[in-house]
């Protein structure tokens, strides 16, 4: 159990939607095993944790000023809410990291012993390889 807690708490990336366009800024937290989408409302919040193996696809959509991020998951009645008003770089990094973690998970590659900086470097390397296979992804 201790090992699981250490891995789960290793946050790789956190991004918030931009205030004041999102008056109660939503958030995405990515760690080695889980992607958590937090949707905030006036007096409440909705927390949607997804295990990496449950994620089918992730898309970032760019507008002229902001981007949005959509995650499609299997095994749930509803997908997590779309994150709107993200900075372009945050939406892109989130998509890249999630896709790389999905690849690592499918291949059974364990990177939990690496430091946070080493994990990020590895995820960026995988993202570049993915972009070479599918031009236009970065």
DRENGU-493386 format. One record per residue (C-alpha): residue number from 1; y, z, x; chain. Coordinates in pm, whole numbers. Example, Ala and Ser with C-alpha at 12.3 -4.5 7.8 and 13.67 -1.06 7.14 Angstrom:
2
<lodo i="1" north="-450" up="780" east="1230" ch="A"/>
<lodo i="2" north="-106" up="714" east="1367" ch="A"/>
END
This chain:
138
<lodo i="1" north="0" up="0" east="0" ch="A"/>
<lodo i="2" north="240" up="80" east="285" ch="A"/>
<lodo i="3" north="184" up="-265" east="436" ch="A"/>
<lodo i="4" north="263" up="-433" east="104" ch="A"/>
<lodo i="5" north="588" up="-236" east="67" ch="A"/>
<lodo i="6" north="704" up="-337" east="416" ch="A"/>
<lodo i="7" north="641" up="-705" east="347" ch="A"/>
<lodo i="8" north="795" up="-699" east="1" ch="A"/>
<lodo i="9" north="1114" up="-533" east="125" ch="A"/>
<lodo i="10" north="1179" up="-792" east="396" ch="A"/>
<lodo i="11" north="1465" up="-982" east="233" ch="A"/>
<lodo i="12" north="1510" up="-1327" east="379" ch="A"/>
<lodo i="13" north="1802" up="-1449" east="172" ch="A"/>
<lodo i="14" north="2039" up="-1318" east="-95" ch="A"/>
<lodo i="15" north="2303" up="-1519" east="-281" ch="A"/>
<lodo i="16" north="2545" up="-1438" east="-562" ch="A"/>
<lodo i="17" north="2704" up="-1676" east="-806" ch="A"/>
<lodo i="18" north="3079" up="-1718" east="-762" ch="A"/>
<lodo i="19" north="3318" up="-1485" east="-944" ch="A"/>
<lodo i="20" north="3530" up="-1548" east="-1162" ch="A"/>
<lodo i="21" north="3342" up="-1861" east="-1274" ch="A"/>
<lodo i="22" north="3048" up="-1633" east="-1342" ch="A"/>
<lodo i="23" north="3228" up="-1325" east="-1473" ch="A"/>
<lodo i="24" north="2917" up="-1109" east="-1419" ch="A"/>
<lodo i="25" north="2776" up="-1279" east="-1107" ch="A"/>
<lodo i="26" north="2405" up="-1355" east="-1114" ch="A"/>
<lodo i="27" north="2197" up="-1312" east="-800" ch="A"/>
<lodo i="28" north="1888" up="-1449" east="-628" ch="A"/>
<lodo i="29" north="1688" up="-1248" east="-375" ch="A"/>
<lodo i="30" north="1418" up="-1415" east="-167" ch="A"/>
<lodo i="31" north="1162" up="-1222" east="34" ch="A"/>
<lodo i="32" north="824" up="-1319" east="180" ch="A"/>
<lodo i="33" north="629" up="-1276" east="-144" ch="A"/>
<lodo i="34" north="881" up="-1277" east="-426" ch="A"/>
<lodo i="35" north="1185" up="-1457" east="-560" ch="A"/>
<lodo i="36" north="1392" up="-1236" east="-789" ch="A"/>
<lodo i="37" north="1652" up="-1382" east="-1024" ch="A"/>
<lodo i="38" north="1897" up="-1129" east="-1165" ch="A"/>
<lodo i="39" north="2100" up="-1239" east="-1466" ch="A"/>
<lodo i="40" north="2388" up="-1005" east="-1546" ch="A"/>
<lodo i="41" north="2558" up="-954" east="-1880" ch="A"/>
<lodo i="42" north="2841" up="-728" east="-1992" ch="A"/>
<lodo i="43" north="2641" up="-404" east="-2017" ch="A"/>
<lodo i="44" north="2295" up="-510" east="-1908" ch="A"/>
<lodo i="45" north="2099" up="-719" east="-1665" ch="A"/>
<lodo i="46" north="1779" up="-921" east="-1681" ch="A"/>
<lodo i="47" north="1555" up="-908" east="-1373" ch="A"/>
<lodo i="48" north="1299" up="-1187" east="-1335" ch="A"/>
<lodo i="49" north="1068" up="-1138" east="-1032" ch="A"/>
<lodo i="50" north="841" up="-1431" east="-944" ch="A"/>
<lodo i="51" north="559" up="-1431" east="-692" ch="A"/>
<lodo i="52" north="579" up="-1728" east="-458" ch="A"/>
<lodo i="53" north="235" up="-1850" east="-572" ch="A"/>
<lodo i="54" north="360" up="-1867" east="-935" ch="A"/>
<lodo i="55" north="647" up="-2105" east="-855" ch="A"/>
<lodo i="56" north="577" up="-2470" east="-939" ch="A"/>
<lodo i="57" north="911" up="-2629" east="-850" ch="A"/>
<lodo i="58" north="1263" up="-2541" east="-747" ch="A"/>
<lodo i="59" north="1563" up="-2773" east="-784" ch="A"/>
<lodo i="60" north="1923" up="-2750" east="-677" ch="A"/>
<lodo i="61" north="2175" up="-2958" east="-871" ch="A"/>
<lodo i="62" north="2514" up="-3027" east="-720" ch="A"/>
<lodo i="63" north="2841" up="-3068" east="-900" ch="A"/>
<lodo i="64" north="3177" up="-3141" east="-738" ch="A"/>
<lodo i="65" north="3256" up="-2774" east="-672" ch="A"/>
<lodo i="66" north="2941" up="-2570" east="-732" ch="A"/>
<lodo i="67" north="2565" up="-2603" east="-750" ch="A"/>
<lodo i="68" north="2297" up="-2463" east="-978" ch="A"/>
<lodo i="69" north="1940" up="-2362" east="-903" ch="A"/>
<lodo i="70" north="1645" up="-2401" east="-1141" ch="A"/>
<lodo i="71" north="1301" up="-2253" east="-1084" ch="A"/>
<lodo i="72" north="995" up="-2356" east="-1282" ch="A"/>
<lodo i="73" north="710" up="-2107" east="-1283" ch="A"/>
<lodo i="74" north="354" up="-2114" east="-1414" ch="A"/>
<lodo i="75" north="203" up="-1838" east="-1623" ch="A"/>
<lodo i="76" north="525" up="-1739" east="-1803" ch="A"/>
<lodo i="77" north="648" up="-1821" east="-2153" ch="A"/>
<lodo i="78" north="997" up="-1889" east="-2019" ch="A"/>
<lodo i="79" north="1125" up="-1991" east="-1681" ch="A"/>
<lodo i="80" north="1386" up="-1770" east="-1516" ch="A"/>
<lodo i="81" north="1744" up="-1844" east="-1617" ch="A"/>
<lodo i="82" north="1927" up="-2116" east="-1428" ch="A"/>
<lodo i="83" north="2164" up="-1982" east="-1164" ch="A"/>
<lodo i="84" north="2500" up="-2154" east="-1208" ch="A"/>
<lodo i="85" north="2814" up="-2147" east="-995" ch="A"/>
<lodo i="86" north="2637" up="-2108" east="-660" ch="A"/>
<lodo i="87" north="2799" up="-2234" east="-345" ch="A"/>
<lodo i="88" north="2637" up="-2562" east="-234" ch="A"/>
<lodo i="89" north="2507" up="-2410" east="89" ch="A"/>
<lodo i="90" north="2351" up="-2114" east="-94" ch="A"/>
<lodo i="91" north="2171" up="-2332" east="-349" ch="A"/>
<lodo i="92" north="2040" up="-2559" east="-73" ch="A"/>
<lodo i="93" north="1922" up="-2273" east="148" ch="A"/>
<lodo i="94" north="1752" up="-2100" east="-145" ch="A"/>
<lodo i="95" north="1566" up="-2421" east="-238" ch="A"/>
<lodo i="96" north="1468" up="-2487" east="123" ch="A"/>
<lodo i="97" north="1341" up="-2133" east="182" ch="A"/>
<lodo i="98" north="1146" up="-2120" east="-144" ch="A"/>
<lodo i="99" north="981" up="-2458" east="-79" ch="A"/>
<lodo i="100" north="890" up="-2354" east="276" ch="A"/>
<lodo i="101" north="744" up="-2023" east="153" ch="A"/>
<lodo i="102" north="545" up="-2214" east="-109" ch="A"/>
<lodo i="103" north="400" up="-2438" east="165" ch="A"/>
<lodo i="104" north="312" up="-2140" east="383" ch="A"/>
<lodo i="105" north="147" up="-1967" east="88" ch="A"/>
<lodo i="106" north="-60" up="-2276" east="-5" ch="A"/>
<lodo i="107" north="-179" up="-2309" east="355" ch="A"/>
<lodo i="108" north="-255" up="-1938" east="386" ch="A"/>
<lodo i="109" north="-22" up="-1892" east="684" ch="A"/>
<lodo i="110" north="90" up="-1532" east="734" ch="A"/>
<lodo i="111" north="433" up="-1475" east="893" ch="A"/>
<lodo i="112" north="484" up="-1110" east="798" ch="A"/>
<lodo i="113" north="466" up="-990" east="1160" ch="A"/>
<lodo i="114" north="765" up="-1200" east="1260" ch="A"/>
<lodo i="115" north="1117" up="-1060" east="1263" ch="A"/>
<lodo i="116" north="1364" up="-1167" east="994" ch="A"/>
<lodo i="117" north="1539" up="-1404" east="1238" ch="A"/>
<lodo i="118" north="1206" up="-1559" east="1343" ch="A"/>
<lodo i="119" north="1105" up="-1603" east="979" ch="A"/>
<lodo i="120" north="1431" up="-1778" east="895" ch="A"/>
<lodo i="121" north="1394" up="-2005" east="1198" ch="A"/>
<lodo i="122" north="1036" up="-2091" east="1094" ch="A"/>
<lodo i="123" north="1142" up="-2161" east="734" ch="A"/>
<lodo i="124" north="1421" up="-2391" east="856" ch="A"/>
<lodo i="125" north="1174" up="-2579" east="1079" ch="A"/>
<lodo i="126" north="939" up="-2626" east="784" ch="A"/>
<lodo i="127" north="1231" up="-2743" east="567" ch="A"/>
<lodo i="128" north="1322" up="-3008" east="823" ch="A"/>
<lodo i="129" north="962" up="-3131" east="829" ch="A"/>
<lodo i="130" north="960" up="-3144" east="448" ch="A"/>
<lodo i="131" north="1285" up="-3344" east="452" ch="A"/>
<lodo i="132" north="1130" up="-3594" east="694" ch="A"/>
<lodo i="133" north="838" up="-3642" east="454" ch="A"/>
<lodo i="134" north="1072" up="-3672" east="154" ch="A"/>
<lodo i="135" north="1406" up="-3826" east="256" ch="A"/>
<lodo i="136" north="1709" up="-3697" east="68" ch="A"/>
<lodo i="137" north="1577" up="-3340" east="36" ch="A"/>
<lodo i="138" north="1826" up="-3171" east="272" ch="A"/>
END
